[in-house]
Amino acid sequence: MSEGQTTLKGRVALITGSTSGIGLATAHVLAEQGCNLLLHGLMSDVEGAILAADFAEQYHIKTFFSNADLRDAKSIHDFMDAGVKALGSIDILVNNAGIQHTENVANFPIDKWNDIIAINLSSAFHTIQKVLPAMAEKRWGRIINIASVHGLVASVNKAAYCAAKHGIVGLTKVVAIECAEQGITVNAICPGWVDTPLINKQIEAIAENKGLSYDEAKYQLVTAKQPLPEMLDPRQIGEFVLFLCGSAARGITGASLAMDGAWTAQ
Ligand code: NAD
């Protein structure tokens, strides 16, 4: 596949955490373009097999599913080996999987800190390290890290999340520089609020503490820092990923691209 190829048809994308939210929506967007998919996330083998079969049937693409736990480097290497064996390559890597836990630093549980750093940051190091040699050999690759507005600014009670997301913004820059001559672009997308299950607990906590309905609490959460008074649709992130895979984005690399409803414009 050459740099001149304008379609994603036949390319292979690995999207971590593509069983839910932003990852799942991105999987649909890339599948619509004929991209083969290495689907991944925490669901049972049976559920994963059904998801992979549904995608293959709906979009006439090849699919592979893994529920490897991203906290374990060996599991990451093993599932990527199995995915490449099944689908032939990984041309597009979307490091998307992530978790959240909110608590002040003094009380932040160590196991939550370790999990968030492992899943939201270290897993991207492992996947990137694994895909780079083949991408460099093909002289084509797209790496897109789903960071967050919290990769650019901080909020209280999010020490591990902000540390991981600032970390992935730094990782993005380094890999982009190192791979700039190899046909590989590396970027981070930094969304504000996106309507996914990840933030349910934060909404429920506001509703309970302030005696609000779920929708009122959701509105309060969004508008506390984000001027755009609405959550993004996960599909909008997927469409940004698609843009970054296309030829118009050839010169965009090493960037941390805010998609944050003017949150960081203030
Ligand atoms: P989500 O909870 O809907 O999906 C998270 C995905 O990660 C799931 O597929 C889950 O199975 C997977 N995952 C979690 N722990 C895992 C583990 N140990 N091993 C393997 N997979 C694991 O969340 P989402 O909102 O779609 O989040 C996707 C990414 O977007 C995350 O990195 C998140 O930080 C980022 N993000 C989300 C928002 C938002 O408002 N929702 C805003 C900015 C950035």
Residues whose N, C-alpha, C, O or C-beta is under 5 A from the ligand:
A	BS01	NAD	G17 S18 T19 S20 G21 I22 G23 H40 G41 L42 A68 D69 L70 R71 N96 A97 G98 I99 I119 I146 A147 S148 V149 P191 G192 W193 V194 T196 P197 L198 I199
